[in-house]
């Protein structure tokens, strides 16, 4: 089998007479001169790195958990063929652990005057903006003995959006909404304030819904049907203070709150309501206002992508004042915050009446499923102590929730997996009761 490149050269050097290896200048030059000439030729034939042209294209956004593809086009303007190894560097959180080496390194050959494309596949593990770092290229000569190396910058940003895992609940919630709106065979006859239509009375109907004037004009008893109000305003307030940084399972509480907010926004916009978002701790972190039904969800997802918990205590007075400025007219204020006793009793409760006097307030909080598991633990002394501690924590949350309910606040307290559908159900219940 014929040897090529570096192997052939080393074999040739190894076949020189033994006498050449005597420690004399003649022997040293006899051995090193061919190697030096080979390296010099290899270096001269390696394509220059600095003159390469690099252009990026591809995805600019991706949902957390999905894969983004960013393509790098390399143009070789020189007269020498480019044989290279390329490293496309991105932040470590751009890949799953252990996959960075395989995903970021590429081999390529670009003939003179031509271009080639390589694609880097990103699978981010965190929300936010991921910006491309340096591109390192090592250009080899034909023998692979010598190389040129250089770096380039080709700026590119991929925004990692919230995953919106609660989207799977949307069809069932929309089906309930259609029932409330009277667009299916099941027609809700409740406390809504918008008149829908007249129909014939059937046993079991509320007699207060009988339309006597319409009944006098026909031979059957007619009743009014109502549908929930439309074009109501909903302000979702995300608390991004220190309590939102607490991890429940594999993610911060803030992520579960955002997922619940996205499901509520998708449902409310389909119901004809206007949805705004305010993210706040000690200052406004994000504000989305005045978007149409078709634009509101993309705007919310984009605004939430870069949100991170701030390790500061939330300023409840500032949050309340900002919410009142954002919603001057009567609205549904959805607070996505904690149910811990201290932040509620010392921060929110003293200013809560400013919100409840003008608006309907709904508070949603992420519960820790591990606490529930601890509460049912038995079998040894440690488990019993854990159960007692969990029961005390649950009792404090229930007491705090009861305080809020006495102030007229609707409270939703659920685990991360259940928070989004529970919040959507609470919204539908308020809409059915005509409280929006």
C-alpha positions in Angstrom: 0.0 0.0 0.0 1.5 3.4 -1.0 2.3 5.9 1.7 1.4 9.5 1.3 1.9 12.8 3.0 3.6 12.8 6.4 3.9 9.0 6.6 5.8 8.9 3.3 8.2 11.6 4.4 9.0 10.0 7.7 9.5 6.6 6.0 12.0 8.2 3.6 13.9 9.8 6.4 13.9 6.5 8.3 15.6 4.7 5.3 18.7 6.9 5.4 22.0 5.1 6.1 23.0 4.7 9.8 26.0 6.7 9.4 24.0 9.8 8.8 22.9 9.8 12.4 26.5 10.3 13.6 26.7 13.4 15.8 28.3 15.7 13.3 27.1 18.8 11.5 27.1 17.0 8.3 24.8 14.3 9.7 22.5 16.8 11.3 22.2 18.9 8.2 21.6 15.8 6.1 18.6 14.8 8.3 17.1 18.2 9.1 17.5 19.8 5.7 15.0 17.6 3.9 12.6 18.0 6.8 13.0 21.7 6.8 12.5 21.9 3.0 9.4 19.8 3.3 8.0 22.0 6.1 8.8 25.1 4.2 7.0 23.8 1.1 4.0 22.6 3.2 3.8 26.0 4.8 4.0 27.8 1.5 1.3 25.6 0.0 -1.1 26.1 2.9 -3.8 28.6 2.0 -3.7 31.9 3.9 -6.3 32.3 6.7 -6.5 36.0 7.0 -7.9 36.6 3.5 -10.8 34.2 3.9 -14.3 35.6 3.6 -16.9 34.4 6.2 -20.6 35.1 6.1 -23.3 33.7 8.5 -26.9 32.9 7.8 -29.6 30.7 9.3 -31.9 30.8 12.4 -32.1 33.8 14.5 -34.5 32.4 17.1 -35.3 28.9 18.5 -37.5 27.6 21.3 -35.7 26.2 24.3 -35.3 22.5 23.7 -35.3 22.7 19.9 -32.4 22.8 17.5 -31.2 25.9 15.6 -29.0 25.7 12.5 -26.5 28.5 11.7 -24.7 28.2 8.4 -21.2 29.6 7.9 -20.1 30.3 4.2 -16.3 30.3 3.7 -14.9 31.9 0.6 -11.3 31.1 -0.5 -10.0 34.0 -2.6 -6.4 32.7 -2.8 -4.8 30.6 -5.5 -4.1 27.7 -3.1 -6.6 25.1 -2.0 -7.8 25.4 1.6 -7.5 22.2 3.7 -8.7 23.2 7.1 -10.1 22.4 10.5 -12.6 25.0 11.8 -14.0 25.7 15.3 -17.2 27.7 15.5 -17.2 28.9 19.1 -20.4 29.7 21.0 -21.2 30.1 24.7 -21.2 26.7 26.6 -25.0 26.9 27.1 -25.5 26.7 23.4 -25.3 22.9 23.5 -26.3 20.0 25.6 -23.4 19.0 28.0 -20.8 16.8 26.2 -21.9 17.7 22.7 -19.9 20.9 22.1 -16.8 19.3 20.5 -18.7 17.4 17.9 -21.1 20.2 17.1 -18.6 23.1 16.8 -15.7 21.5 14.9 -15.7 21.0 11.2 -13.3 19.8 8.5 -13.5 21.3 5.0 -11.7 21.7 1.7 -12.2 24.8 -0.4 -10.7 24.9 -3.9 -9.1 28.2 -5.0 -11.7 30.9 -5.8 -14.6 28.8 -4.5 -16.8 28.7 -1.4 -18.1 26.1 0.9 -20.7 26.0 3.7 -20.6 24.3 7.1 -23.6 24.2 9.5 -23.4 24.4 13.2 -26.3 22.9 15.1 -27.1 24.6 18.4 -29.3 23.1 21.1 -29.4 25.7 23.9 -30.0 24.8 27.5 -31.0 28.3 28.7 -33.3 31.1 27.5 -31.8 34.4 26.3 -29.5 35.6 23.6 -26.6 33.4 22.4 -24.0 35.4 20.5 -21.4 33.8 18.3 -17.8 34.0 19.5 -14.6 33.7 17.4 -14.1 31.4 14.4 -10.7 29.7 14.6 -9.4 28.2 11.3 -6.3 26.0 11.0 -5.1 25.7 7.4 -2.9 22.7 6.5 -0.4 22.1 3.7 -0.7 19.1 1.4 1.6 17.0 3.6 0.0 18.1 6.9 3.3 18.9 8.4 2.8 22.6 8.9 -0.3 24.8 9.3 -1.4 28.4 9.4 -3.9 29.5 12.1 -6.0 32.6 12.5 -9.3 33.8 13.9 -12.2 35.7 12.4 -15.4 37.4 13.7 -18.7 36.8 12.1 -21.3 38.3 14.5 -24.6 36.4 14.9 -27.2 36.2 17.6 -29.7 33.4 18.3 -32.5 34.3 20.7 -33.6 31.3 22.8 -37.4 31.6 23.4 -39.5 30.1 26.3 -40.6 26.6 25.3 -44.3 27.1 25.9 -44.9 23.5 27.0 -48.4 24.3 28.2 -49.5 24.8 24.6 -50.9 21.3 24.7 -53.7 22.5 27.1 -54.8 25.2 24.7 -57.3 23.1 22.6 -59.3 21.9 25.6 -59.4 25.5 27.1 -60.6 26.9 23.7 -63.3 24.2 23.6 -64.5 25.5 27.0 -64.3 29.0 25.8 -66.5 28.2 22.7 -69.1 26.7 25.1 -69.1 29.9 27.1 -69.4 32.0 24.0 -72.4 29.9 22.8 -70.7 28.8 19.6 -71.4 25.1 20.3 -74.5 23.2 21.1 -73.8 23.7 24.9 -75.0 27.2 25.6 -74.0 28.7 28.9 -76.8 30.7 30.6 -75.0 32.5 33.3 -73.9 35.8 34.6 -72.5 37.3 31.5 -73.4 40.8 30.7 -73.4 40.8 26.9 -76.8 39.7 25.3 -76.4 36.9 22.8 -79.8 35.7 21.6 -83.2 34.4 22.4 -84.3 30.8 22.5 -87.3 28.8 23.7 -87.6 28.1 27.4 -86.8 24.6 28.7 -87.5 23.2 32.2 -84.6 24.1 34.5 -83.8 27.5 33.0 -83.5 30.4 35.4 -86.9 32.2 35.3 -85.1 35.5 35.7 -83.8 35.1 32.2 -87.3 35.1 30.7 -87.8 37.9 28.2 -91.5 38.8 28.7 -91.7 41.2 25.8 -90.5 38.6 23.4 -92.7 36.0 25.0 -95.8 38.3 24.4 -95.0 38.5 20.7 -94.9 34.7 20.2 -96.6 31.6 21.3 -93.7 30.2 23.4 -91.8 31.4 26.4 -88.5 33.1 25.3 -85.4 33.3 27.4 -82.3 35.5 27.0 -78.9 33.9 26.6 -75.8 35.7 27.5 -72.1 35.4 26.7 -69.1 36.5 28.6 -67.8 40.0 27.9 -65.3 40.7 25.2 -62.6 43.4 24.7 -61.7 43.3 28.4 -58.2 44.3 29.5 -55.8 41.8 31.2 -52.5 42.9 32.7 -50.1 40.0 33.5 -47.5 41.1 36.1 -44.4 38.9 36.4 -42.6 39.3 39.7 -38.9 38.9 38.7 -37.5 39.5 42.2 -35.5 37.0 44.3 -38.3 34.6 45.0 -38.7 33.9 41.3 -35.1 32.6 41.3 -36.0 29.6 43.5 -35.7 26.4 41.6 -38.6 24.0 41.5 -37.5 20.8 39.8 -35.1 21.6 37.0 -36.1 25.2 36.4 -36.6 28.5 38.3 -40.1 29.5 39.4 -40.0 32.3 36.9 -40.0 29.9 34.0 -43.2 28.1 35.2 -44.8 31.5 35.7 -43.9 32.6 32.1 -45.3 29.3 30.7 -48.6 29.9 32.6 -48.7 33.5 31.3 -48.3 32.4 27.7 -51.2 30.0 27.9 -53.4 32.6 29.5 -52.4 35.1 26.8 -53.2 32.7 24.0 -56.6 31.9 25.5 -57.5 35.5 26.4 -56.6 36.8 22.9 -58.8 34.2 21.3 -61.6 35.3 23.6 -61.3 38.8 22.2 -59.6 40.3 25.3 -56.6 42.7 25.2 -53.5 41.3 26.9 -50.5 43.3 28.3 -47.4 42.2 30.2 -45.4 43.9 32.9 -42.2 42.3 34.4 -41.0 44.1 37.5 -38.8 43.7 40.6 -37.4 47.2 41.5 -37.7 48.5 38.0 -39.5 47.6 34.8 -37.8 44.6 33.1 -40.2 44.2 30.3 -43.4 45.9 29.1 -45.6 44.7 26.2 -48.7 46.9 25.5 -51.2 47.6 22.7 -50.6 44.5 20.6 -53.3 43.0 18.4 -54.6 39.4 19.0 -52.3 38.1 16.2 -49.2 39.8 17.5 -49.5 39.5 21.2 -48.1 36.0 21.7 -44.9 36.5 19.6 -44.3 39.8 21.4 -44.7 38.2 24.8 -42.4 35.3 23.9 -39.8 37.7 22.6 -40.0 39.9 25.7 -39.8 36.9 28.1 -36.8 35.3 26.3 -34.2 37.6 28.0 -35.9 37.8 31.4 -33.8 36.6 34.4 -34.6 36.7 38.1 -33.0 39.6 39.9 -31.6 38.7 43.4 -33.3 41.7 45.0 -36.4 42.0 47.1 -39.4 43.1 45.0 -40.6 46.6 45.6 -44.3 46.0 46.0 -45.2 49.7 46.2 -43.4 50.4 43.0 -45.0 47.3 41.3 -48.4 48.4 42.4 -47.9 52.0 41.2 -46.5 50.8 37.8 -49.5 48.4 37.4 -52.0 51.2 38.1 -50.3 53.5 35.6 -50.3 50.8 33.0 -53.9 49.9 33.5 -55.8 53.2 34.3 -59.2 51.5 33.5 -60.8 48.5 35.2 -58.8 45.4 34.3 -58.0 41.9 35.4 -54.6 42.1 37.1 -52.9 38.7 37.1 -50.0 38.7 39.6 -47.5 35.8 39.1 -45.6 35.9 42.3 -44.9 34.0 45.5 -47.2 32.8 48.3 -44.4 33.0 50.9 -45.7 34.6 54.0 -43.0 37.3 54.5 -43.1 38.9 51.0 -46.9 38.9 51.0 -47.5 40.2 54.5 -44.8 42.7 54.5 -44.8 43.8 50.9 -48.1 43.1 49.0 -50.8 43.2 51.6 -50.2 46.8 52.7 -50.7 48.1 49.2 -53.2 45.5 47.9 -56.3 47.6 48.4 -55.0 50.1 45.8 -55.4 47.3 43.2 -58.5 45.7 44.4 -60.5 48.9 44.7 -60.1 49.5 40.9 -59.4 46.1 39.4 -60.1 42.4 39.7 -57.0 40.7 41.0 -55.9 37.1 40.5 -52.7 35.8 42.1 -50.9 32.7 40.7 -48.1 31.1 42.6 -45.8 28.1 41.9 -46.0 25.3 44.5 -43.1 22.9 45.1 -44.2 19.3 44.4 -41.4 18.1 46.7 -43.1 19.6 49.6 -46.2 17.6 48.8 -44.1 14.4 48.7 -42.5 15.2 52.0 -46.0 15.8 53.6 -46.9 12.1 52.9 -43.6 10.6 53.9 -43.6 8.0 56.7 -41.6 5.0 57.8 -38.8 6.4 60.0 -38.0 9.3 62.2 -36.4 11.4 59.5 -39.4 11.0 57.2 -41.8 12.0 60.0 -39.8 15.2 60.7 -39.8 16.0 57.0 -43.6 15.5 56.9 -44.0 17.8 59.9 -41.9 20.5 58.2 -43.8 20.1 55.0 -47.2 20.3 56.8 -46.1 23.5 58.5 -45.0 25.0 55.1 -48.3 24.1 53.5 -50.2 25.5 56.5 -48.4 28.9 56.1 -49.2 29.0 52.4 -52.9 28.2 53.0 -53.0 31.0 55.7 -51.4 33.5 53.3 -53.8 32.5 50.5 -56.8 32.9 52.9 -55.6 36.4 53.8 -55.5 37.3 50.1 -59.0 35.9 49.5 -60.4 38.0 52.3 -59.1 41.0 50.3 -61.1 39.8 47.3 -58.1 38.2 45.5 -58.6 35.0 43.5 -55.7 32.7 44.4 -54.2 29.9 42.2 -51.6 27.8 43.9 -50.4 24.8 41.8 -47.2 22.9 40.9 -45.3 23.8 37.7 -47.1 21.2 35.6 -50.5 22.2 36.8 -50.1 26.0 37.2 -50.8 26.9 33.5 -54.1 25.0 33.1 -55.2 26.0 36.6 -54.7 29.7 35.8 -56.6 29.3 32.5 -59.5 27.7 34.4 -59.6 30.5 36.9 -59.7 33.0 34.0 -62.6 31.1 32.4 -64.4 31.0 35.8 -64.1 34.7 36.2 -65.3 35.3 32.7 -68.3 33.0 33.2 -69.2 34.8 36.4 -69.1 38.2 34.7 -66.4 39.5 37.0 -64.1 40.8 34.2 
